[in-house]
Each structure stands twice: as C-alpha cells, then as structure tokens.
Amino acid sequence: MTSRIRAFLRHAWVYLLYYSGRLAWAKRQVVASRGTIGLTFHRVLSEEERRTSNSPAGMVISVKTFAALADYIARECVGVDLKDAGASPVGDQEKPRMAITFDDGWLDNAVHAAPILRQRKLPCAIFLCSEMMGKTLPFWPERVTAIHRAADGCGKLAKFKEIMNRRLETPLTSLESQSPAALIERIKRLSSGQREQLLQELDPIAGLPKATSESNCDATMSWEQARQLAAEGVRFGSHTLHHEILTNVPEADARREILESAHAIEAKLGQPCKWFAYPNGSWSPGVRDCVAYSGYEFAFANKPGVWTKETDHWAIPRCNIWEGAVVDASGKFSAAHFEYIVYWRPVRSSRNG
C-alpha cells in the first residue's frame, strides 16, 4: 500500500469519526475524567527551516500549523501549568485540559514556540538535556541524517553503507540505506558506546563539521535563553544529561543521567527541577524507580492516555504532536485530526488498557 493511499484512508477514517460524533464522544469522556491531556512537541520550524533541518519529520511542526493549533487550544481547551496539571480541577470541568510540553530544548522553542504561546496566554514546559545546551547538531539522529545527506551529495553513500553494515548486527536493507528515518531506528538498538564509535567513523566521510558549522537551524537554546523563558513563566524539567535512551545504558549511567541533569538545571536556572521526561519515551520499572527515588514529582512518557489523579506519577502519558498528525489533505491545520490524536486515541488506549 502506497503512502498516498494510507494517507487517504487515514483522512477518511478521521472524518468518519468526526461526522459520526465519535470524536465528540471521546472529548466528553476526557472532560468527564477530570484529567489532563499531555502534549509532546519537539520542534516548531519555519518553512525554510523545515527544508534544511535534519530532524525526523515526526518531530517537526510548522510555525503556521503550531499557531493555528495554539488558537484552537486557547479557544476550545484550558491550558494547564505543569505544576497544576496533576491536580483535579476545582469545580465543574467544562473544557478539556491540555498541558503543553517540549522535549530536548531546541532553539526554535524559544524563537518560535514561546512567543506564540505567550500571545495566547498558554503555559508550557520544556524538558532540557543539560549537557546539550547551546550546541549545533547536539543529538545523534540529526548528525546521522546530516552525514547521510552530505555523503549522498558528494557521492560517498557506498562508503556510508559500508561503515553502517560493518557496525550493525545485520546488513542494511535497500530501503534502510536510502532512508535516514529507518537508519535512526536501527541505530537506536546500539549501546551508547557502539553508537559513538559508529558516528566517529561516519563523520569524516563527508566533512560534516565544516559543512554544518555555519548553520544553527538544528541547534539547542542557550542557558541565557532558558533563563529568560523561566523569567516569563515557562517551566523547565529534565530530559537527562545527553538524551541517552535509559533502557539501553548500564544502571549506574542511567542514574547519573537522571540525577545530575536535575542538579545542573537547578544550578543554571536557580529553581527546583521537579519534572522529568524519558528520552525516546523509553522506560522500565527500574528506570521508573530511579526517577522516583531521585526526587522528581512527575515523569512523562510518550504514549496515548489521559492524565488523571489515578495515573502513576512516573509514567504519565502524553500525545506526540507533529505536522502530519494534525493537518488535513490540503496541509492545513485540522481540528478533527487534532481531536483524533488527543481525544480518540487516548480514550481508546485507556479503555483497552
């Protein structure tokens, strides 16, 4: 089945749910639960930045779509400060509650997203990787994509594939060798040490540092920018030191990533770091317990669900939001598609779980 057919079927299914009243039913279930829907964003980019960014599409939403989505939330929902999101609302809850969060601490969160939310008086929280602040290409998925693009541009894809096949347990398929998104999923299975060895071998084949040094599209915000946002009321939490997938590293390394990141954020921002988001949404009972014992009040995963007072404080669900999930066939923001993601899927997940 082609991607175009899959997209057509998805759009048709969303509108079937909308016109049948099922999305409205799911919305009423969320309101009745007196809970909160957590939203996960990563990147908010201009059209030019979307064309040049090395981030996977599933992490990106356009400035235009994000502004339209923020208008919807300001009009149809109640934006909840993270410090209040875990408590039941006082009085009758007439609108769904939304907690807006961002993972990684990208520069565009400060440049594009924060002003849009501030204009609409919508609170938000940003989860930072404390050792990755103020850097260009700080995270390995963007590095892999940048290397792949550079290798393709200078005729070195064969060398790229040779290195990948030598480092991976099984050779790349033809599709994987052409798709950075598929490559990223394969590399996620490696340990942090194996991944770093791979990247060090890949970096030189296309002169990556020189090719990307002048661009800051794929950059994280500085500590000074974070302090300014904190002064404006933005909440900050931890996303570890280096964005390590905690289920892939030794227990001692996971504990250090969890604990020391909070200390660094507290020292830099001068405020307690009470909230944590699992990189890649990946956690285990042991990782969850380590986060809880480290003093965090809440920890967030990436899975559909409604955050209620009965929810495990260290396994709180959030809905991942990106451009393709919330636009219609014409590419414009669609309330129906957004409601499918934030009402239908969480309610169905809760009922099936």
Sequence and secondary structure as in RCSB ss.txt:
>XXXX:A:sequence
MTSRIRAFLRHAWVYLLYYSGRLAWAKRQVVASRGTIGLTFHRVLSEEERRTSNSPAGMVISVKTFAALADYIAR
ECVGVDLKDAGASPVGDQEKPRMAITFDDGWLDNAVHAAPILRQRKLPCAIFLCSEMMGKTLPFWPERVTAIHRA
ADGCGKLAKFKEIMNRRLETPLTSLESQSPAALIERIKRLSSGQREQLLQELDPIAGLPKATSESNCDATMSWEQ
ARQLAAEGVRFGSHTLHHEILTNVPEADARREILESAHAIEAKLGQPCKWFAYPNGSWSPGVRDCVAYSGYEFAF
ANKPGVWTKETDHWAIPRCNIWEGAVVDASGKFSAAHFEYIVYWRPVRSSRNG
>XXXX:A:secstr
  HHHHHHHHHHHHHHHHHTTHHHHHHHHHHHTT EEEEEE EEE HHHHHH  S GGGEEEHHHHHHHHHHHHH
HSEE  HHHHTS  SS   S EEEEEEEE BHHIIIIIHHHHHHTT  EEEEE GGGTT BS SHHHHHHHHHHH
HHHTT HHHHHHHHHHHSSS   HHHHH HHHHHHHHTTS HHHHHHHHHHHGGGGTHHHHHTT  TTBB  HHH
HHHHHHTT EEEE  SS   GGGS HHHHHHHHHHHHHHHHHHHSS   EEE GGG   HHHHHHHHHTT SEEE
  B   B TTS TTSB BEE  GGGSB TTSSB HHHHHIIIIIHHHHHHHH 
